[in-house]
């Protein structure tokens, strides 16, 4: 993970524990989880909007092609 070995990862976790204390870590993790959830929700909404716009454009072009006479 990110090129970190077991010792380096353990050292980083120990440093975080010493800096923030055991009571702050769950709060930080909860905040990070909420931020990730909001990011994924926004990403999903944007994807849905793009998909909806593309399908509306396709329907409009299909209707326009039906109205024009074909030889």
Backbone as XML, in Angstrom:
<?xml version="1.0"?>
<chain id="A" units="angstrom">
  <residue number="1" name="UNK">
    <atom name="N" x="0.847" y="-1.176" z="0.000"/>
    <atom name="CA" x="0.000" y="0.000" z="0.000"/>
    <atom name="C" x="0.889" y="1.235" z="0.000"/>
  </residue>
  <residue number="2" name="UNK">
    <atom name="N" x="0.895" y="1.978" z="-1.081"/>
    <atom name="CA" x="1.673" y="3.199" z="-1.254"/>
    <atom name="C" x="3.165" y="2.952" z="-1.072"/>
  </residue>
  <residue number="3" name="UNK">
    <atom name="N" x="3.610" y="1.735" z="-1.269"/>
    <atom name="CA" x="5.024" y="1.420" z="-1.141"/>
    <atom name="C" x="5.495" y="1.379" z="0.304"/>
  </residue>
  <residue number="4" name="UNK">
    <atom name="N" x="4.580" y="1.292" z="1.246"/>
    <atom name="CA" x="4.963" y="1.226" z="2.655"/>
    <atom name="C" x="4.999" y="-0.223" z="3.117"/>
  </residue>
  <residue number="5" name="UNK">
    <atom name="N" x="6.023" y="-0.553" z="3.860"/>
    <atom name="CA" x="6.107" y="-1.879" z="4.438"/>
    <atom name="C" x="5.380" y="-1.917" z="5.770"/>
  </residue>
  <residue number="6" name="UNK">
    <atom name="N" x="5.432" y="-3.052" z="6.419"/>
    <atom name="CA" x="4.756" y="-3.212" z="7.704"/>
    <atom name="C" x="5.309" y="-2.301" z="8.784"/>
  </residue>
  <residue number="7" name="UNK">
    <atom name="N" x="6.625" y="-2.161" z="8.829"/>
    <atom name="CA" x="7.248" y="-1.329" z="9.861"/>
    <atom name="C" x="6.890" y="0.148" z="9.660"/>
  </residue>
  <residue number="8" name="UNK">
    <atom name="N" x="6.955" y="0.597" z="8.418"/>
    <atom name="CA" x="6.635" y="2.001" z="8.142"/>
    <atom name="C" x="5.179" y="2.308" z="8.453"/>
  </residue>
  <residue number="9" name="UNK">
    <atom name="N" x="4.291" y="1.394" z="8.067"/>
    <atom name="CA" x="2.869" y="1.585" z="8.330"/>
    <atom name="C" x="2.597" y="1.615" z="9.828"/>
  </residue>
  <residue number="10" name="UNK">
    <atom name="N" x="3.241" y="0.722" z="10.567"/>
    <atom name="CA" x="3.095" y="0.705" z="12.024"/>
    <atom name="C" x="3.597" y="1.993" z="12.654"/>
  </residue>
  <residue number="11" name="UNK">
    <atom name="N" x="4.717" y="2.499" z="12.153"/>
    <atom name="CA" x="5.256" y="3.746" z="12.681"/>
    <atom name="C" x="4.306" y="4.910" z="12.430"/>
  </residue>
  <residue number="12" name="UNK">
    <atom name="N" x="3.715" y="4.976" z="11.232"/>
    <atom name="CA" x="2.769" y="6.046" z="10.908"/>
    <atom name="C" x="1.543" y="5.953" z="11.813"/>
  </residue>
  <residue number="13" name="UNK">
    <atom name="N" x="1.009" y="4.755" z="12.005"/>
    <atom name="CA" x="-0.158" y="4.583" z="12.876"/>
    <atom name="C" x="0.162" y="4.951" z="14.323"/>
  </residue>
  <residue number="14" name="UNK">
    <atom name="N" x="1.342" y="4.593" z="14.793"/>
    <atom name="CA" x="1.753" y="4.948" z="16.154"/>
    <atom name="C" x="1.895" y="6.461" z="16.292"/>
  </residue>
  <residue number="15" name="UNK">
    <atom name="N" x="2.459" y="7.119" z="15.285"/>
    <atom name="CA" x="2.608" y="8.577" z="15.321"/>
    <atom name="C" x="1.240" y="9.250" z="15.353"/>
  </residue>
  <residue number="16" name="UNK">
    <atom name="N" x="0.299" y="8.756" z="14.549"/>
    <atom name="CA" x="-1.054" y="9.323" z="14.549"/>
    <atom name="C" x="-1.701" y="9.136" z="15.920"/>
  </residue>
  <residue number="17" name="UNK">
    <atom name="N" x="-1.522" y="7.972" z="16.501"/>
    <atom name="CA" x="-2.088" y="7.698" z="17.823"/>
    <atom name="C" x="-1.499" y="8.630" z="18.875"/>
  </residue>
  <residue number="18" name="UNK">
    <atom name="N" x="-0.193" y="8.857" z="18.825"/>
    <atom name="CA" x="0.453" y="9.741" z="19.805"/>
    <atom name="C" x="0.069" y="11.201" z="19.598"/>
  </residue>
  <residue number="19" name="UNK">
    <atom name="N" x="-0.082" y="11.622" z="18.363"/>
    <atom name="CA" x="-0.390" y="13.026" z="18.081"/>
    <atom name="C" x="-1.842" y="13.353" z="18.432"/>
  </residue>
  <residue number="20" name="UNK">
    <atom name="N" x="-2.771" y="12.531" z="17.992"/>
    <atom name="CA" x="-4.184" y="12.855" z="18.153"/>
    <atom name="C" x="-4.839" y="12.208" z="19.367"/>
  </residue>
  <residue number="21" name="UNK">
    <atom name="N" x="-4.273" y="11.154" z="19.873"/>
    <atom name="CA" x="-4.855" y="10.484" z="21.025"/>
    <atom name="C" x="-5.929" y="9.496" z="20.612"/>
  </residue>
  <residue number="22" name="UNK">
    <atom name="N" x="-6.196" y="8.536" z="21.485"/>
    <atom name="CA" x="-7.145" y="7.475" z="21.130"/>
    <atom name="C" x="-8.589" y="7.955" z="21.005"/>
  </residue>
  <residue number="23" name="UNK">
    <atom name="N" x="-8.950" y="9.043" z="21.648"/>
    <atom name="CA" x="-10.341" y="9.501" z="21.579"/>
    <atom name="C" x="-10.649" y="10.235" z="20.271"/>
  </residue>
  <residue number="24" name="UNK">
    <atom name="N" x="-9.643" y="10.800" z="19.624"/>
    <atom name="CA" x="-9.865" y="11.572" z="18.405"/>
    <atom name="C" x="-9.867" y="10.720" z="17.144"/>
  </residue>
  <residue number="25" name="UNK">
    <atom name="N" x="-9.249" y="9.555" z="17.191"/>
    <atom name="CA" x="-9.140" y="8.726" z="15.987"/>
    <atom name="C" x="-10.503" y="8.278" z="15.470"/>
  </residue>
  <residue number="26" name="UNK">
    <atom name="N" x="-11.437" y="7.800" z="16.313"/>
    <atom name="CA" x="-12.754" y="7.438" z="15.778"/>
    <atom name="C" x="-13.496" y="8.624" z="15.158"/>
  </residue>
  <residue number="27" name="UNK">
    <atom name="N" x="-13.351" y="9.797" z="15.747"/>
    <atom name="CA" x="-13.989" y="10.994" z="15.181"/>
    <atom name="C" x="-13.406" y="11.326" z="13.813"/>
  </residue>
  <residue number="28" name="UNK">
    <atom name="N" x="-12.093" y="11.206" z="13.680"/>
    <atom name="CA" x="-11.448" y="11.482" z="12.398"/>
    <atom name="C" x="-11.866" y="10.451" z="11.355"/>
  </residue>
  <residue number="29" name="UNK">
    <atom name="N" x="-11.939" y="9.192" z="11.759"/>
    <atom name="CA" x="-12.345" y="8.140" z="10.823"/>
    <atom name="C" x="-13.795" y="8.340" z="10.390"/>
  </residue>
  <residue number="30" name="UNK">
    <atom name="N" x="-14.654" y="8.742" z="11.318"/>
    <atom name="CA" x="-16.061" y="8.998" z="10.994"/>
    <atom name="C" x="-16.172" y="10.157" z="10.009"/>
  </residue>
  <residue number="31" name="UNK">
    <atom name="N" x="-15.428" y="11.203" z="10.241"/>
    <atom name="CA" x="-15.434" y="12.348" z="9.329"/>
    <atom name="C" x="-14.912" y="11.977" z="7.955"/>
  </residue>
  <residue number="32" name="UNK">
    <atom name="N" x="-13.878" y="11.155" z="7.900"/>
    <atom name="CA" x="-13.339" y="10.703" z="6.623"/>
    <atom name="C" x="-14.361" y="9.845" z="5.891"/>
  </residue>
  <residue number="33" name="UNK">
    <atom name="N" x="-15.055" y="8.984" z="6.616"/>
    <atom name="CA" x="-16.097" y="8.147" z="6.012"/>
    <atom name="C" x="-17.228" y="8.982" z="5.440"/>
  </residue>
  <residue number="34" name="UNK">
    <atom name="N" x="-17.642" y="10.003" z="6.166"/>
    <atom name="CA" x="-18.715" y="10.875" z="5.679"/>
    <atom name="C" x="-18.270" y="11.648" z="4.441"/>
  </residue>
  <residue number="35" name="UNK">
    <atom name="N" x="-17.027" y="12.091" z="4.438"/>
    <atom name="CA" x="-16.510" y="12.821" z="3.279"/>
    <atom name="C" x="-16.472" y="11.916" z="2.046"/>
  </residue>
  <residue number="36" name="UNK">
    <atom name="N" x="-16.025" y="10.676" z="2.217"/>
    <atom name="CA" x="-15.995" y="9.735" z="1.100"/>
    <atom name="C" x="-17.396" y="9.426" z="0.599"/>
  </residue>
  <residue number="37" name="UNK">
    <atom name="N" x="-18.357" y="9.285" z="1.522"/>
    <atom name="CA" x="-19.747" y="9.025" z="1.138"/>
    <atom name="C" x="-20.304" y="10.182" z="0.310"/>
  </residue>
  <residue number="38" name="UNK">
    <atom name="N" x="-20.059" y="11.408" z="0.746"/>
    <atom name="CA" x="-20.536" y="12.584" z="0.017"/>
    <atom name="C" x="-19.880" y="12.684" z="-1.355"/>
  </residue>
  <residue number="39" name="UNK">
    <atom name="N" x="-18.592" y="12.359" z="-1.427"/>
    <atom name="CA" x="-17.895" y="12.401" z="-2.704"/>
    <atom name="C" x="-18.489" y="11.387" z="-3.670"/>
  </residue>
  <residue number="40" name="UNK">
    <atom name="N" x="-18.725" y="10.168" z="-3.189"/>
    <atom name="CA" x="-19.310" y="9.134" z="-4.046"/>
    <atom name="C" x="-20.719" y="9.510" z="-4.478"/>
  </residue>
  <residue number="41" name="UNK">
    <atom name="N" x="-21.489" y="10.138" z="-3.585"/>
    <atom name="CA" x="-22.849" y="10.566" z="-3.918"/>
    <atom name="C" x="-22.807" y="11.623" z="-5.022"/>
  </residue>
  <residue number="42" name="UNK">
    <atom name="N" x="-21.909" y="12.586" z="-4.886"/>
    <atom name="CA" x="-21.783" y="13.633" z="-5.905"/>
    <atom name="C" x="-21.333" y="13.039" z="-7.233"/>
  </residue>
  <residue number="43" name="UNK">
    <atom name="N" x="-20.408" y="12.100" z="-7.187"/>
    <atom name="CA" x="-19.937" y="11.448" z="-8.404"/>
    <atom name="C" x="-21.073" y="10.682" z="-9.085"/>
  </residue>
  <residue number="44" name="UNK">
    <atom name="N" x="-21.880" y="9.983" z="-8.308"/>
    <atom name="CA" x="-23.010" y="9.224" z="-8.843"/>
    <atom name="C" x="-24.043" y="10.165" z="-9.464"/>
  </residue>
  <residue number="45" name="UNK">
    <atom name="N" x="-24.311" y="11.302" z="-8.804"/>
    <atom name="CA" x="-25.271" y="12.264" z="-9.334"/>
    <atom name="C" x="-24.793" y="12.848" z="-10.663"/>
  </residue>
  <residue number="46" name="UNK">
    <atom name="N" x="-23.524" y="13.144" z="-10.764"/>
    <atom name="CA" x="-22.978" y="13.691" z="-12.009"/>
    <atom name="C" x="-23.069" y="12.653" z="-13.118"/>
  </residue>
  <residue number="47" name="UNK">
    <atom name="N" x="-22.721" y="11.405" z="-12.804"/>
    <atom name="CA" x="-22.799" y="10.336" z="-13.799"/>
    <atom name="C" x="-24.235" y="10.141" z="-14.266"/>
  </residue>
  <residue number="48" name="UNK">
    <atom name="N" x="-25.180" y="10.147" z="-13.323"/>
    <atom name="CA" x="-26.588" y="9.991" z="-13.687"/>
    <atom name="C" x="-27.066" y="11.138" z="-14.573"/>
  </residue>
  <residue number="49" name="UNK">
    <atom name="N" x="-26.639" y="12.359" z="-14.257"/>
    <atom name="CA" x="-27.051" y="13.520" z="-15.051"/>
    <atom name="C" x="-26.492" y="13.439" z="-16.465"/>
  </residue>
  <residue number="50" name="UNK">
    <atom name="N" x="-25.251" y="13.032" z="-16.603"/>
    <atom name="CA" x="-24.644" y="12.905" z="-17.928"/>
    <atom name="C" x="-25.371" y="11.832" z="-18.726"/>
  </residue>
  <residue number="51" name="UNK">
    <atom name="N" x="-25.649" y="10.705" z="-18.081"/>
    <atom name="CA" x="-26.358" y="9.609" z="-18.757"/>
    <atom name="C" x="-27.749" y="10.055" z="-19.177"/>
  </residue>
  <residue number="52" name="UNK">
    <atom name="N" x="-28.450" y="10.777" z="-18.302"/>
    <atom name="CA" x="-29.792" y="11.258" z="-18.615"/>
    <atom name="C" x="-29.749" y="12.239" z="-19.795"/>
  </residue>
  <residue number="53" name="UNK">
    <atom name="N" x="-28.773" y="13.144" z="-19.803"/>
    <atom name="CA" x="-28.648" y="14.107" z="-20.901"/>
    <atom name="C" x="-28.371" y="13.403" z="-22.223"/>
  </residue>
  <residue number="54" name="UNK">
    <atom name="N" x="-27.504" y="12.380" z="-22.178"/>
    <atom name="CA" x="-27.199" y="11.650" z="-23.400"/>
    <atom name="C" x="-28.432" y="10.922" z="-23.929"/>
  </residue>
  <residue number="55" name="UNK">
    <atom name="N" x="-29.224" y="10.338" z="-23.037"/>
    <atom name="CA" x="-30.414" y="9.617" z="-23.491"/>
    <atom name="C" x="-31.457" y="10.596" z="-24.035"/>
  </residue>
  <residue number="56" name="UNK">
    <atom name="N" x="-31.579" y="11.788" z="-23.441"/>
    <atom name="CA" x="-32.510" y="12.787" z="-23.956"/>
    <atom name="C" x="-32.076" y="13.281" z="-25.333"/>
  </residue>
  <residue number="57" name="UNK">
    <atom name="N" x="-30.773" y="13.464" z="-25.529"/>
    <atom name="CA" x="-30.275" y="13.887" z="-26.832"/>
    <atom name="C" x="-30.528" y="12.809" z="-27.880"/>
  </residue>
  <residue number="58" name="UNK">
    <atom name="N" x="-30.340" y="11.557" z="-27.517"/>
    <atom name="CA" x="-30.577" y="10.461" z="-28.451"/>
    <atom name="C" x="-32.054" y="10.404" z="-28.834"/>
  </residue>
  <residue number="59" name="UNK">
    <atom name="N" x="-32.954" y="10.572" z="-27.860"/>
    <atom name="CA" x="-34.384" y="10.569" z="-28.153"/>
    <atom name="C" x="-34.747" y="11.725" z="-29.088"/>
  </residue>
  <residue number="60" name="UNK">
    <atom name="N" x="-34.161" y="12.899" z="-28.835"/>
    <atom name="CA" x="-34.449" y="14.065" z="-29.675"/>
    <atom name="C" x="-33.948" y="13.838" z="-31.094"/>
  </residue>
  <residue number="61" name="UNK">
    <atom name="N" x="-32.784" y="13.245" z="-31.241"/>
    <atom name="CA" x="-32.263" y="13.001" z="-32.590"/>
    <atom name="C" x="-33.068" y="11.913" z="-33.292"/>
  </residue>
  <residue number="62" name="UNK">
    <atom name="N" x="-33.557" y="10.932" z="-32.546"/>
    <atom name="CA" x="-34.409" y="9.897" z="-33.143"/>
    <atom name="C" x="-35.717" y="10.493" z="-33.640"/>
  </residue>
  <residue number="63" name="UNK">
    <atom name="N" x="-36.315" y="11.381" z="-32.863"/>
    <atom name="CA" x="-37.565" y="12.022" z="-33.280"/>
    <atom name="C" x="-37.340" y="12.903" z="-34.507"/>
  </residue>
  <residue number="64" name="UNK">
    <atom name="N" x="-36.210" y="13.588" z="-34.540"/>
    <atom name="CA" x="-35.892" y="14.459" z="-35.690"/>
    <atom name="C" x="-35.680" y="13.630" z="-36.937"/>
  </residue>
  <residue number="65" name="UNK">
    <atom name="N" x="-35.073" y="12.469" z="-36.811"/>
    <atom name="CA" x="-34.839" y="11.625" z="-37.990"/>
    <atom name="C" x="-36.147" y="10.988" z="-38.470"/>
  </residue>
  <residue number="66" name="UNK">
    <atom name="N" x="-37.097" y="10.789" z="-37.585"/>
    <atom name="CA" x="-38.396" y="10.251" z="-37.990"/>
    <atom name="C" x="-39.212" y="11.275" z="-38.773"/>
  </residue>
  <residue number="67" name="UNK">
    <atom name="N" x="-39.038" y="12.542" z="-38.458"/>
    <atom name="CA" x="-39.815" y="13.594" z="-39.116"/>
    <atom name="C" x="-39.296" y="13.912" z="-40.503"/>
  </residue>
  <residue number="68" name="UNK">
    <atom name="N" x="-38.022" y="13.689" z="-40.763"/>
    <atom name="CA" x="-37.474" y="14.005" z="-42.074"/>
    <atom name="C" x="-37.797" y="12.861" z="-43.035"/>
  </residue>
  <residue number="69" name="UNK">
    <atom name="N" x="-38.250" y="13.220" z="-44.255"/>
    <atom name="CA" x="-38.590" y="12.164" z="-45.227"/>
    <atom name="C" x="-37.326" y="11.482" z="-45.735"/>
  </residue>
  <residue number="70" name="UNK">
    <atom name="N" x="-37.422" y="10.186" z="-45.872"/>
    <atom name="CA" x="-36.287" y="9.419" z="-46.381"/>
    <atom name="C" x="-36.574" y="9.001" z="-47.814"/>
  </residue>
  <residue number="71" name="UNK">
    <atom name="N" x="-35.567" y="9.073" z="-48.679"/>
    <atom name="CA" x="-35.754" y="8.748" z="-50.091"/>
    <atom name="C" x="-35.572" y="7.284" z="-50.365"/>
  </residue>
</chain>
